[in-house]
Amino acid sequence: MGLMEATTERATVQRLVTERIVKTAYEQTGKRFVPAAASNRHIHVSAQDLETLFGRGYALKPERALSQPGQFAAAETVSIAGPKGRIDQVRVLGPARGKTQVEILTTDAFRLGVKPVVRISGDIEGTPGATIIGPAGTVELQSGLIVAMRHVHISVEQAAWLGLQNGDIASIRKDGIRALVLENVPVRCGEGHNLELHLDMEEANAGSIKNGELLEIVGIVRKA
């Protein structure tokens, strides 16, 4: 079994175990929990930009399965350059998407010399651009550089038994020495999603939140 296959199997088992724990807790206590996952800066590339950066006909090399079904961290990295600076070794995530999108940390924006703009993934209109540098070429993005808004992924089946809906806005509590409540967390429900709270590294570090840690959903505002 290769590394990618092994990590895919582990991710699948972990999803099933976590789902069972969360479902049982809700059935027994009425409390909703969601596992946390923190991500560092990374890039999603379009098929066209992938060829510009790495060469015609290039295919990403999956290295490690991610927690969301079908997604993976690739072996490839690129550099991101802005008006004031450059960040190297930015991991490419796969598979390829319709549009290239770079997700950075707030401190990265100052390092690059761009305004940090917080957006939900996929909403890139009017966001800053950057130069993406690969081994075979460069891509000049006119937009697509974002600080990703924290959000909850959930499948249709999971949403049904947790009583959540696509478009809900959740409040999520982290207990402990650095206790905090994360407000204004959109719920994204649909095919290809699995129950998980996505944060960036800065948000996770602020609350000493560990990957896989179960946090409680303490409030829900329904989409109007």
N, CA, C and O of each residue as an XYZ file, in Angstrom:
896
protein
N       0.847     -1.195      0.000
C       0.000      0.000      0.000
C       0.887      1.251      0.000
O       1.789      1.376      0.828
N       0.625      2.178     -0.935
C       1.396      3.400     -1.019
C       1.005      4.401      0.051
O       0.022      4.213      0.768
N       1.796      5.483      0.154
C       1.542      6.503      1.167
C       0.177      7.153      0.992
O      -0.551      7.352      1.964
N      -0.172      7.486     -0.262
C      -1.460      8.119     -0.513
C      -2.611      7.203     -0.133
O      -3.581      7.643      0.484
N      -2.506      5.921     -0.501
C      -3.561      4.965     -0.165
C      -3.699      4.805      1.349
O      -4.806      4.706      1.877
N      -2.554      4.782      2.036
C      -2.570      4.614      3.489
C      -3.212      5.812      4.172
O      -4.013      5.652      5.094
N      -2.860      7.010      3.721
C      -3.442      8.203      4.346
C      -4.922      8.327      4.017
O      -5.700      8.828      4.829
N      -5.318      7.875      2.831
C      -6.736      7.887      2.468
C      -7.522      6.955      3.385
O      -8.609      7.296      3.852
N      -6.957      5.771      3.637
C      -7.620      4.815      4.522
C      -7.724      5.352      5.942
O      -8.764      5.217      6.588
N      -6.649      5.961      6.428
C      -6.684      6.539      7.779
C      -7.711      7.658      7.874
O      -8.447      7.751      8.856
N      -7.761      8.511      6.845
C      -8.723      9.615      6.842
C     -10.153      9.097      6.855
O     -11.015      9.656      7.532
N     -10.405      8.025      6.105
C     -11.745      7.445      6.052
C     -12.149      6.859      7.403
O     -13.267      7.071      7.872
N     -11.234      6.127      8.018
C     -11.515      5.543      9.332
C     -11.753      6.642     10.363
O     -12.674      6.545     11.174
N     -10.927      7.685     10.334
C     -11.080      8.775     11.290
C     -12.415      9.485     11.104
O     -13.060      9.856     12.084
N     -12.835      9.676      9.855
C     -14.125     10.314      9.600
C     -15.257      9.493     10.199
O     -16.162     10.047     10.823
N     -15.214      8.170     10.012
C     -16.283      7.310     10.516
C     -16.330      7.300     12.042
O     -17.405      7.340     12.640
N     -15.147      7.246     12.667
C     -15.083      7.235     14.133
C     -15.612      8.553     14.696
O     -16.414      8.563     15.630
N     -15.151      9.667     14.114
C     -15.581     10.979     14.599
C     -17.072     11.178     14.400
O     -17.758     11.711     15.272
N     -17.567     10.751     13.255
C     -18.996     10.884     12.976
C     -19.825     10.133     14.015
O     -20.848     10.631     14.485
N     -19.376      8.943     14.365
C     -20.115      8.149     15.358
C     -20.118      8.831     16.716
O     -21.143      8.852     17.398
N     -18.981      9.389     17.115
C     -18.885     10.082     18.400
C     -19.826     11.282     18.428
O     -20.556     11.489     19.397
N     -19.800     12.072     17.351
C     -20.627     13.278     17.291
C     -22.111     12.917     17.282
O     -22.917     13.546     17.967
N     -22.458     11.906     16.504
C     -23.863     11.515     16.409
C     -24.367     10.990     17.750
O     -25.473     11.333     18.168
N     -23.585     10.175     18.419
C     -23.977      9.636     19.717
C     -24.140     10.745     20.750
O     -25.088     10.736     21.535
N     -23.213     11.698     20.744
C     -23.298     12.818     21.692
C     -24.570     13.623     21.477
O     -25.212     14.045     22.440
N     -24.941     13.839     20.210
C     -26.154     14.609     19.931
C     -27.401     13.837     20.358
O     -28.340     14.415     20.905
N     -27.404     12.550     20.111
C     -28.567     11.729     20.473
C     -28.740     11.651     21.984
O     -29.865     11.600     22.480
N     -27.634     11.641     22.715
C     -27.703     11.459     24.171
C     -27.810     12.769     24.949
O     -28.407     12.806     26.024
N     -27.238     13.837     24.412
C     -27.192     15.091     25.175
C     -27.834     16.276     24.460
O     -28.108     17.301     25.085
N     -28.075     16.148     23.164
C     -28.613     17.269     22.405
C     -27.558     18.305     22.040
O     -27.878     19.334     21.444
N     -26.308     18.040     22.392
C     -25.229     18.974     22.071
C     -24.615     18.615     20.724
O     -24.418     17.444     20.400
N     -24.321     19.650     19.952
C     -23.714     19.455     18.640
C     -22.210     19.744     18.725
O     -21.795     20.793     19.219
N     -21.409     18.804     18.239
C     -19.968     18.996     18.209
C     -19.461     18.896     16.773
O     -20.076     18.255     15.921
N     -18.335     19.541     16.530
C     -17.723     19.498     15.204
C     -16.209     19.389     15.374
O     -15.635     20.123     16.178
N     -15.546     18.492     14.640
C     -14.088     18.399     14.731
C     -13.420     19.553     13.996
O     -13.879     19.979     12.936
N     -12.338     20.049     14.567
C     -11.621     21.181     13.989
C     -10.476     20.714     13.097
O      -9.899     19.649     13.314
N     -10.160     21.518     12.101
C      -9.007     21.261     11.235
C      -8.404     22.598     10.840
O      -9.087     23.449     10.271
N      -7.132     22.781     11.141
C      -6.437     24.029     10.822
C      -5.574     23.836      9.587
O      -4.934     22.798      9.424
N      -5.558     24.833      8.726
C      -4.748     24.741      7.513
C      -3.769     25.898      7.433
O      -4.069     27.020      7.843
N      -2.600     25.605      6.901
C      -1.590     26.624      6.635
C      -1.880     27.230      5.259
O      -2.816     26.814      4.577
N      -1.079     28.203      4.862
C      -1.225     28.786      3.529
C      -1.127     27.678      2.465
O      -0.362     26.726      2.623
N      -1.905     27.810      1.388
C      -1.876     26.830      0.314
C      -2.501     27.422     -0.935
O      -3.026     28.535     -0.913
N      -2.438     26.669     -2.024
C      -3.001     27.150     -3.281
C      -3.795     26.050     -3.972
O      -3.391     24.888     -3.984
N      -4.934     26.436     -4.549
C      -5.702     25.584     -5.444
C      -5.477     26.122     -6.853
O      -5.610     27.325     -7.079
N      -5.144     25.266     -7.790
C      -4.833     25.740     -9.138
C      -5.837     25.227    -10.153
O      -6.396     24.141    -10.003
N      -6.058     26.026    -11.192
C      -6.874     25.578    -12.316
C      -6.027     24.678    -13.203
O      -4.800     24.683    -13.107
N      -6.679     23.907    -14.064
C      -5.953     23.020    -14.972
C      -5.039     23.811    -15.900
O      -3.918     23.393    -16.188
N      -5.530     24.958    -16.363
C      -4.732     25.789    -17.263
C      -3.493     26.332    -16.559
O      -2.390     26.273    -17.103
N      -3.674     26.863    -15.343
C      -2.545     27.423    -14.602
C      -1.570     26.335    -14.169
O      -0.369     26.586    -14.067
N      -2.073     25.135    -13.914
C      -1.191     24.018    -13.560
C      -0.186     23.757    -14.683
O       0.997     23.537    -14.421
N      -0.654     23.782    -15.923
C       0.247     23.554    -17.048
C       1.235     24.702    -17.220
O       2.391     24.479    -17.581
N       0.785     25.925    -16.965
C       1.696     27.066    -17.063
C       2.795     26.965    -16.014
O       3.958     27.257    -16.294
N       2.432     26.557    -14.831
C       3.389     26.512    -13.722
C       4.328     25.311    -13.799
O       5.499     25.415    -13.436
N       3.817     24.164    -14.271
C       4.595     22.926    -14.193
C       4.876     22.271    -15.545
O       5.692     21.353    -15.622
N       4.224     22.720    -16.595
C       4.487     22.148    -17.898
C       3.259     21.514    -18.525
O       2.349     21.066    -17.828
N       3.247     21.482    -19.849
C       2.105     20.946    -20.590
C       1.844     19.483    -20.225
O       2.761     18.662    -20.187
N       0.566     19.179    -19.958
C       0.172     17.815    -19.635
C       0.537     17.365    -18.230
O       0.427     16.183    -17.905
N       0.974     18.309    -17.389
C       1.438     17.928    -16.052
C       0.262     17.482    -15.176
O      -0.831     18.042    -15.251
N       0.506     16.475    -14.357
C      -0.489     15.986    -13.395
C       0.083     16.082    -11.991
O       1.235     15.715    -11.762
N      -0.711     16.572    -11.055
C      -0.268     16.670     -9.663
C       0.026     15.284     -9.103
O      -0.612     14.297     -9.470
N       0.994     15.235     -8.217
C       1.365     13.987     -7.558
C       0.776     13.967     -6.152
O       1.322     14.609     -5.255
N      -0.317     13.251     -5.936
C      -0.913     13.197     -4.595
C       0.068     12.628     -3.576
O       0.694     11.591     -3.798
N       0.184     13.329     -2.459
C       1.132     12.906     -1.427
C       0.435     12.482     -0.141
O       0.866     11.549      0.536
N      -0.652     13.182      0.185
C      -1.337     12.899      1.451
C      -2.815     13.230      1.301
O      -3.170     14.314      0.838
N      -3.671     12.300      1.691
C      -5.109     12.540      1.629
C      -5.519     13.564      2.677
O      -5.011     13.550      3.798
N      -6.430     14.446      2.315
C      -6.987     15.409      3.256
C      -8.300     14.885      3.824
O      -8.831     13.875      3.360
N      -8.809     15.570      4.817
C      -9.990     15.072      5.523
C     -11.263     15.173      4.695
O     -12.196     14.397      4.901
N     -11.315     16.129      3.751
C     -12.489     16.220      2.891
C     -12.350     15.201      1.757
O     -11.286     15.108      1.143
N     -13.406     14.441      1.472
C     -13.326     13.340      0.502
C     -12.789     13.789     -0.856
O     -13.238     14.790     -1.414
N     -11.816     13.031     -1.378
C     -11.289     13.273     -2.708
C     -10.226     14.342     -2.810
O      -9.644     14.521     -3.880
N      -9.952     15.063     -1.732
C      -8.973     16.137     -1.769
C      -7.637     15.654     -1.213
O      -7.589     14.760     -0.369
N      -6.558     16.256     -1.697
C      -5.235     15.802     -1.279
C      -4.216     16.930     -1.309
O      -4.358     17.907     -2.045
N      -3.180     16.767     -0.486
C      -2.009     17.631     -0.555
C      -1.067     17.021     -1.576
O      -0.740     15.837     -1.498
N      -0.631     17.828     -2.529
C       0.248     17.341     -3.582
C       1.706     17.501     -3.170
O       2.029     18.231     -2.233
N       2.569     16.809     -3.885
C       4.008     16.936     -3.641
C       4.529     18.298     -4.085
O       5.566     18.759     -3.608
N       3.807     18.938     -5.000
C       4.280     20.175     -5.613
C       4.075     21.403     -4.716
O       3.114     21.476     -3.950
N       4.979     22.341     -4.827
C       4.860     23.646     -4.172
C       5.171     24.738     -5.191
O       5.786     24.491     -6.228
N       4.728     25.954     -4.863
C       5.015     27.119     -5.696
C       5.459     28.265     -4.794
O       5.430     28.154     -3.568
N       5.865     29.358     -5.414
C       6.175     30.579     -4.683
C       5.110     31.629     -5.011
O       4.593     31.684     -6.127
N       4.795     32.459     -4.015
C       3.817     33.531     -4.175
C       4.537     34.852     -3.970
O       5.208     35.034     -2.955
N       4.412     35.778     -4.914
C       5.092     37.070     -4.804
C       4.085     38.215     -4.883
O       3.141     38.181     -5.673
N       4.307     39.229     -4.046
C       3.492     40.430     -4.051
C       4.370     41.653     -4.188
O       5.564     41.528     -4.461
N       3.801     42.840     -4.003
C       4.565     44.072     -4.184
C       5.755     44.209     -3.233
O       6.741     44.857     -3.583
N       5.684     43.618     -2.047
C       6.740     43.830     -1.055
C       7.554     42.585     -0.710
O       8.624     42.701     -0.112
N       7.076     41.414     -1.069
C       7.801     40.222     -0.647
C       7.344     38.964     -1.349
O       6.486     38.991     -2.232
N       7.934     37.869     -0.938
C       7.705     36.570     -1.580
C       7.653     35.482     -0.513
O       8.370     35.542      0.486
N       6.793     34.486     -0.738
C       6.690     33.335      0.149
C       6.922     32.084     -0.690
O       6.225     31.853     -1.679
N       7.894     31.286     -0.294
C       8.226     30.066     -1.015
C       7.583     28.840     -0.360
O       7.053     28.915      0.748
N       7.643     27.736     -1.058
C       7.169     26.442     -0.546
C       5.696     26.479     -0.124
O       5.333     25.975      0.939
N       4.859     27.079     -0.967
C       3.418     27.097     -0.718
C       2.819     25.830     -1.340
O       2.924     25.616     -2.548
N       2.209     25.017     -0.530
C       1.727     23.699     -0.953
C       0.555     23.806     -1.926
O      -0.349     24.620     -1.737
N       0.582     22.982     -2.959
C      -0.530     22.874     -3.897
C      -1.475     21.783     -3.401
O      -1.039     20.688     -3.044
N      -2.776     22.092     -3.383
C      -3.784     21.090     -3.025
C      -4.548     20.682     -4.279
O      -4.771     21.496     -5.175
N      -4.940     19.436     -4.331
C      -5.654     18.942     -5.491
C      -7.002     18.359     -5.106
O      -7.307     18.213     -3.922
N      -7.806     18.027     -6.103
C      -7.520     18.123     -7.535
C      -7.648     19.555     -8.053
O      -8.010     20.463     -7.305
N      -7.347     19.750     -9.348
C      -7.429     21.080     -9.951
C      -8.858     21.617     -9.857
O      -9.828     20.859     -9.870
N      -8.960     22.938     -9.762
C     -10.262     23.600     -9.661
C     -10.527     24.445    -10.911
O      -9.685     24.560    -11.802
N     -11.710     25.021    -10.939
C     -12.064     25.862    -12.077
C     -11.256     27.139    -12.140
O     -10.913     27.619    -13.220
N     -10.947     27.701    -10.947
C     -10.170     28.933    -10.878
C      -9.074     28.778     -9.833
O      -9.249     28.092     -8.825
N      -7.945     29.426    -10.089
C      -6.852     29.395     -9.128
C      -7.177     30.296     -7.946
O      -7.671     31.410     -8.120
N      -6.899     29.810     -6.753
C      -7.165     30.556     -5.523
C      -6.046     30.295     -4.534
O      -5.677     29.145     -4.296
N      -5.504     31.361     -3.955
C      -4.445     31.256     -2.961
C      -5.027     31.627     -1.604
O      -5.620     32.694     -1.450
N      -4.857     30.742     -0.616
C      -5.347     31.009      0.731
C      -4.144     31.250      1.636
O      -3.319     30.361      1.846
N      -4.060     32.460      2.165
C      -2.919     32.868      2.971
C      -3.366     33.228      4.381
O      -4.561     33.281      4.671
N      -2.394     33.475      5.254
C      -2.662     33.957      6.597
C      -2.635     35.482      6.585
O      -2.078     36.089      5.670
N      -3.232     36.097      7.595
C      -3.252     37.562      7.647
C      -1.843     38.130      7.664
O      -1.565     39.118      6.984
N      -0.952     37.519      8.432
C       0.426     38.009      8.480
C       1.119     37.859      7.132
O       2.006     38.650      6.808
N       0.734     36.858      6.337
C       1.298     36.697      5.003
C       0.961     37.885      4.111
O       1.775     38.308      3.290
N      -0.253     38.423      4.279
C      -0.672     39.551      3.451
C       0.256     40.745      3.658
O       0.630     41.411      2.693
N       0.630     41.018      4.897
C       1.541     42.127      5.170
C       2.928     41.843      4.602
O       3.608     42.746      4.113
N       3.334     40.593      4.672
C       4.640     40.198      4.118
C       4.675     40.377      2.601
O       5.690     40.790      2.039
N       3.561     40.062      1.947
C       3.484     40.209      0.500
C       3.245     41.649      0.069
O       3.576     42.035     -1.052
N       2.670     42.439      0.967
C       2.361     43.826      0.634
C       1.003     44.013      0.009
O       0.811     44.898     -0.825
N       0.034     43.162      0.417
C      -1.332     43.279     -0.094
C      -2.300     43.425      1.076
O      -1.965     43.103      2.216
N      -3.491     43.910      0.784
C      -4.517     44.049      1.814
C      -5.118     42.685      2.116
O      -5.542     41.991      1.192
N      -5.169     42.277      3.390
C      -5.800     40.994      3.712
C      -7.317     41.077      3.545
O      -7.972     41.905      4.178
N      -7.858     40.234      2.708
C      -9.297     40.215      2.448
C      -9.845     38.855      2.868
O      -9.435     37.828      2.329
N     -10.765     38.845      3.823
C     -11.353     37.599      4.320
C     -12.568     37.253      3.471
O     -13.519     38.030      3.384
N     -12.530     36.088      2.848
C     -13.618     35.641      1.985
C     -13.854     34.150      2.172
O     -12.945     33.405      2.539
N     -15.083     33.727      1.917
C     -15.378     32.309      1.857
C     -14.744     31.751      0.598
O     -14.705     32.432     -0.427
N     -14.256     30.548      0.656
C     -13.587     29.932     -0.489
C     -14.470     29.970     -1.728
O     -15.648     29.619     -1.671
N     -13.894     30.401     -2.851
C     -14.624     30.506     -4.107
C     -15.120     31.893     -4.417
O     -15.424     32.193     -5.571
N     -15.211     32.753     -3.413
C     -15.666     34.135     -3.611
C     -14.439     35.028     -3.759
O     -13.942     35.577     -2.775
N     -13.954     35.172     -4.982
C     -12.680     35.868     -5.190
C     -12.816     37.175     -5.976
O     -11.815     37.851     -6.214
N     -14.021     37.539     -6.378
C     -14.188     38.772     -7.143
C     -13.769     39.980     -6.295
O     -14.211     40.131     -5.156
N     -12.921     40.828     -6.860
C     -12.484     42.028     -6.161
C     -11.411     41.806     -5.122
O     -11.112     42.711     -4.343
N     -10.821     40.612     -5.089
C      -9.746     40.318     -4.128
C      -8.391     40.641     -4.763
O      -8.303     40.786     -5.982
N      -7.341     40.753     -3.957
C      -6.017     41.056     -4.514
C      -5.502     39.939     -5.407
O      -5.968     38.802     -5.333
N      -4.541     40.275     -6.245
C      -3.863     39.293     -7.073
C      -2.452     39.064     -6.564
O      -2.055     39.611     -5.535
N      -1.705     38.261     -7.283
C      -0.322     37.953     -6.914
C       0.341     37.257     -8.086
O      -0.324     36.821     -9.026
N       1.647     37.159     -8.020
C       2.398     36.393     -9.012
C       2.669     35.004     -8.454
O       3.221     34.869     -7.362
N       2.285     33.975     -9.194
C       2.512     32.591     -8.794
C       3.688     32.069     -9.618
O       3.668     32.139    -10.847
N       4.690     31.557     -8.953
C       5.925     31.144     -9.626
C       6.111     29.641     -9.474
O       6.207     29.120     -8.363
N       6.161     28.953    -10.614
C       6.395     27.518    -10.623
C       7.682     27.191    -11.358
O       8.343     28.094    -11.873
N       8.045     25.937    -11.417
C       9.301     25.545    -12.068
C       9.300     25.748    -13.578
O      10.365     25.856    -14.186
N       8.102     25.802    -14.199
C       8.041     25.924    -15.658
C       7.553     27.290    -16.132
O       7.652     27.590    -17.322
N       7.036     28.113    -15.247
C       6.515     29.410    -15.661
C       5.839     30.136    -14.523
O       5.811     29.654    -13.390
N       5.293     31.300    -14.831
C       4.616     32.123    -13.825
C       3.191     32.441    -14.274
O       2.884     32.459    -15.466
N       2.338     32.688    -13.294
C       0.952     33.082    -13.534
C       0.716     34.397    -12.813
O       1.021     34.517    -11.627
N       0.178     35.379    -13.516
C      -0.165     36.663    -12.909
C      -1.651     36.657    -12.565
O      -2.503     36.837    -13.435
N      -1.944     36.450    -11.306
C      -3.341     36.468    -10.863
C      -3.818     37.902    -10.685
O      -3.166     38.702    -10.013
N      -4.943     38.221    -11.283
C      -5.538     39.539    -11.084
C      -6.392     39.578     -9.826
O      -6.647     40.648     -9.271
N      -6.830     38.416     -9.383
C      -7.594     38.270     -8.144
C      -7.435     36.833     -7.691
O      -6.919     35.992     -8.428
N      -7.886     36.551     -6.461
C      -7.836     35.170     -5.981
C      -6.982     34.954     -4.753
O      -6.818     33.819     -4.306
N      -6.429     36.036     -4.193
C      -5.618     35.931     -2.979
C      -6.509     36.278     -1.793
O      -6.922     37.428     -1.642
N      -6.809     35.286     -0.946
C      -7.747     35.509      0.157
C      -7.194     34.972      1.472
O      -6.336     34.089      1.503
N      -7.716     35.536      2.551
C      -7.627     34.921      3.874
C      -8.947     34.177      4.034
O     -10.007     34.800      4.084
N      -8.892     32.871      4.112
C     -10.118     32.074      4.080
C     -10.974     32.301      5.317
O     -10.483     32.248      6.445
N     -12.251     32.553      5.095
C     -13.200     32.678      6.202
C     -13.411     31.310      6.841
O     -13.607     30.319      6.137
N     -13.373     31.252      8.145
C     -13.646     29.974      8.825
C     -15.042     29.508      8.453
O     -15.942     30.323      8.251
N     -15.220     28.196      8.361
C     -16.497     27.654      7.922
C     -16.615     26.196      8.354
O     -15.622     25.550      8.690
N     -17.833     25.697      8.339
C     -18.119     24.301      8.657
C     -18.513     23.582      7.378
O     -19.396     24.037      6.652
N     -17.857     22.454      7.101
C     -18.281     21.539      6.049
C     -19.183     20.475      6.674
O     -18.961     20.052      7.808
N     -20.196     20.051      5.929
C     -21.055     18.980      6.414
C     -21.784     18.348      5.234
O     -22.195     19.043      4.305
N     -21.942     17.033      5.273
C     -22.673     16.347      4.207
C     -24.175     16.513      4.430
O     -24.614     16.912      5.508
N     -24.954     16.199      3.392
C     -26.411     16.297      3.493
C     -26.932     15.355      4.579
O     -27.806     15.731      5.360
N     -26.405     14.149      4.629
C     -26.844     13.168      5.629
C     -26.498     13.634      7.041
O     -27.330     13.553      7.946
N     -25.273     14.123      7.230
C     -24.856     14.598      8.548
C     -25.689     15.798      8.992
O     -26.068     15.905     10.158
N     -25.968     16.697      8.053
C     -26.782     17.874      8.381
C     -28.174     17.466      8.834
O     -28.755     18.100      9.714
N     -28.708     16.409      8.235
C     -30.058     15.956      8.578
C     -30.121     15.497     10.023
O     -31.042     15.869     10.749
N     -29.134     14.675     10.462
C     -29.230     14.190     11.840
C     -28.662     15.157     12.872
O     -28.857     14.950     14.070
N     -27.966     16.205     12.445
C     -27.518     17.227     13.394
C     -28.447     18.444     13.412
O     -28.268     19.358     14.217
N     -29.441     18.445     12.515
C     -30.367     19.557     12.477
C     -29.759     20.842     11.963
O     -30.107     21.924     12.435
N     -28.856     20.740     11.004
C     -28.230     21.918     10.400
C     -28.663     22.048      8.950
O     -29.135     21.088      8.341
N     -28.498     23.251      8.401
C     -28.873     23.513      7.021
C     -27.778     24.317      6.333
O     -27.044     25.070      6.973
N     -27.682     24.143      5.023
C     -26.754     24.951      4.259
C     -27.099     26.430      4.415
O     -28.255     26.826      4.273
N     -26.089     27.235      4.707
C     -26.325     28.663      4.894
C     -26.526     29.086      6.335
O     -26.544     30.282      6.627
N     -26.678     28.123      7.251
C     -26.733     28.480      8.670
C     -25.453     29.213      9.068
O     -24.392     29.013      8.477
N     -25.581     30.059     10.075
C     -24.415     30.742     10.647
C     -24.264     30.259     12.086
O     -25.152     30.461     12.914
N     -23.136     29.621     12.373
C     -22.940     28.989     13.677
C     -22.006     29.791     14.569
O     -21.152     30.541     14.095
N     -22.189     29.614     15.880
C     -21.244     30.064     16.895
C     -20.667     28.805     17.529
O     -21.406     27.899     17.913
N     -19.348     28.755     17.636
C     -18.674     27.533     18.068
C     -17.706     27.852     19.193
O     -16.884     28.761     19.082
N     -17.813     27.087     20.291
C     -17.032     27.382     21.496
C     -15.850     26.433     21.654
O     -15.950     25.222     21.457
N     -14.738     27.038     22.016
C     -13.545     26.296     22.426
C     -13.338     26.535     23.914
O     -13.197     27.682     24.339
N     -13.318     25.474     24.713
C     -13.084     25.589     26.142
C     -11.592     25.479     26.444
O     -10.789     25.176     25.562
N     -11.232     25.730     27.706
C      -9.843     25.582     28.108
C      -9.205     26.889     28.505
O      -9.886     27.903     28.660
N      -7.884     26.866     28.671
C      -7.146     28.019     29.167
C      -7.234     29.209     28.220
O      -7.154     30.358     28.655
N      -7.400     28.933     26.908
C      -7.542     30.002     25.925
C      -8.935     29.946     25.301
O      -9.089     30.003     24.081
N      -9.943     29.833     26.162
C     -11.322     29.682     25.716
C     -11.740     30.856     24.836
O     -11.349     32.001     25.060
N     -12.539     30.535     23.839
C     -13.070     31.570     22.961
C     -14.312     31.044     22.271
O     -14.572     29.841     22.262
N     -15.079     31.965     21.690
C     -16.233     31.591     20.880
C     -16.022     32.156     19.482
O     -15.824     33.358     19.309
N     -16.067     31.282     18.497
C     -15.937     31.673     17.097
C     -17.326     32.020     16.568
O     -18.199     31.156     16.484
N     -17.522     33.275     16.217
C     -18.812     33.738     15.724
C     -18.812     33.772     14.189
O     -17.767     33.679     13.545
N     -20.017     33.908     13.631
C     -20.166     34.122     12.182
C     -19.482     33.032     11.359
O     -18.696     33.328     10.458
N     -19.784     31.768     11.673
C     -19.175     30.638     10.966
C     -20.206     30.058      9.992
O     -21.162     29.421     10.434
N     -20.041     30.258      8.691
C     -21.009     29.724      7.727
C     -20.969     28.202      7.683
O     -19.912     27.590      7.840
N     -22.130     27.604      7.469
C     -22.251     26.161      7.296
C     -22.408     25.874      5.803
O     -23.307     26.401      5.148
N     -21.513     25.021      5.274
C     -21.541     24.667      3.860
C     -21.906     23.194      3.746
O     -21.124     22.314      4.106
N     -23.097     22.946      3.242
C     -23.634     21.589      3.181
C     -23.792     21.164      1.728
O     -24.281     21.931      0.898
N     -23.374     19.931      1.423
C     -23.564     19.430      0.069
C     -22.758     18.183     -0.187
O     -22.093     17.660      0.707
N     -22.823     17.710     -1.414
C     -22.075     16.524     -1.809
C     -20.573     16.823     -1.763
O     -20.144     17.925     -2.105
N     -19.787     15.845     -1.342
C     -18.344     16.036     -1.272
C     -17.881     16.755     -0.026
O     -16.699     17.077      0.099
N     -18.796     17.016      0.907
C     -18.446     17.651      2.170
C     -18.493     16.611      3.288
O     -19.239     15.634      3.211
N     -17.698     16.832      4.314
C     -17.724     15.975      5.500
C     -17.585     16.857      6.735
O     -16.864     17.854      6.714
N     -18.274     16.490      7.805
C     -18.343     17.321      9.007
C     -16.963     17.749      9.494
O     -16.133     16.916      9.862
N     -16.728     19.073      9.491
C     -15.450     19.593      9.938
C     -15.494     21.114      9.981
O     -16.079     21.754      9.107
N     -14.876     21.676     10.995
C     -14.690     23.126     11.094
C     -13.321     23.465     10.526
O     -12.305     22.965     11.008
N     -13.291     24.310      9.508
C     -12.028     24.710      8.906
C     -11.609     26.087      9.419
O     -12.366     27.055      9.342
N     -10.398     26.147      9.937
C      -9.782     27.370     10.440
C      -8.418     27.523      9.787
O      -7.877     26.563      9.238
N      -7.858     28.730      9.844
C      -6.456     28.821      9.446
C      -5.582     28.712     10.699
O      -6.083     28.726     11.823
N      -4.293     28.606     10.488
C      -3.368     28.345     11.591
C      -3.391     29.445     12.645
O      -3.256     29.166     13.836
N      -3.562     30.685     12.217
C      -3.578     31.788     13.176
C      -4.787     31.699     14.103
O      -4.664     31.923     15.307
N      -5.944     31.377     13.552
C      -7.139     31.232     14.386
C      -6.996     30.056     15.346
O      -7.350     30.155     16.521
N      -6.477     28.953     14.839
C      -6.309     27.769     15.682
C      -5.315     28.044     16.810
O      -5.556     27.659     17.954
N      -4.218     28.697     16.501
C      -3.216     29.001     17.522
C      -3.756     29.956     18.584
O      -3.377     29.869     19.752
N      -4.642     30.869     18.178
C      -5.212     31.819     19.136
C      -6.001     31.115     20.233
O      -6.067     31.597     21.364
N      -6.599     29.972     19.896
C      -7.376     29.231     20.883
C      -6.751     27.916     21.294
O      -7.395     27.101     21.954
N      -5.496     27.697     20.909
C      -4.825     26.410     21.172
C      -5.690     25.245     20.711
O      -5.847     24.251     21.421
N      -6.244     25.382     19.516
C      -7.133     24.369     18.946
C      -6.304     23.360     18.159
O      -5.502     23.727     17.301
N      -6.513     22.094     18.466
C      -5.762     21.024     17.804
C      -6.611     20.364     16.708
O      -7.838     20.323     16.797
N      -5.946     19.861     15.696
C      -6.655     19.130     14.647
C      -7.384     17.931     15.243
O      -6.817     17.159     16.016
N      -8.648     17.795     14.868
C      -9.462     16.688     15.364
C     -10.174     16.986     16.669
O     -11.036     16.211     17.083
N      -9.841     18.084     17.326
C     -10.487     18.432     18.593
C     -11.960     18.755     18.359
O     -12.307     19.457     17.409
N     -12.813     18.241     19.225
C     -14.244     18.479     19.097
C     -14.632     19.764     19.808
O     -14.395     19.921     21.006
N     -15.230     20.679     19.062
C     -15.713     21.938     19.610
C     -17.239     21.942     19.555
O     -17.840     21.333     18.670
N     -17.857     22.636     20.514
C     -19.316     22.616     20.584
C     -19.935     23.769     19.800
O     -19.512     24.919     19.918
N     -20.942     23.438     18.999
C     -21.749     24.459     18.326
C     -22.763     24.970     19.338
O     -23.661     24.233     19.744
N     -22.625     26.218     19.746
C     -23.445     26.744     20.833
C     -24.540     27.691     20.351
O     -25.355     28.154     21.149
N     -24.561     27.974     19.078
C     -25.606     28.849     18.547
C     -25.738     28.672     17.045
O     -24.752     28.430     16.350
N     -26.976     28.797     16.544
C     -27.229     28.686     15.117
C     -28.212     29.778     14.701
O     -29.264     29.932     15.321
N     -27.882     30.521     13.677
C     -28.787     31.489     13.085
C     -29.160     30.968     11.706
O     -28.295     30.728     10.865
N     -30.470     30.795     11.484
C     -30.928     30.272     10.202
C     -30.817     31.317      9.103
O     -31.018     32.509      9.338
N     -30.493     30.855      7.901
C     -30.433     31.734      6.748
C     -31.836     32.283      6.469
O     -32.811     31.532      6.430
N     -31.920     33.575      6.280
C     -33.236     34.199      6.073
C     -33.859     33.746      4.760
O     -34.965     34.169      4.423
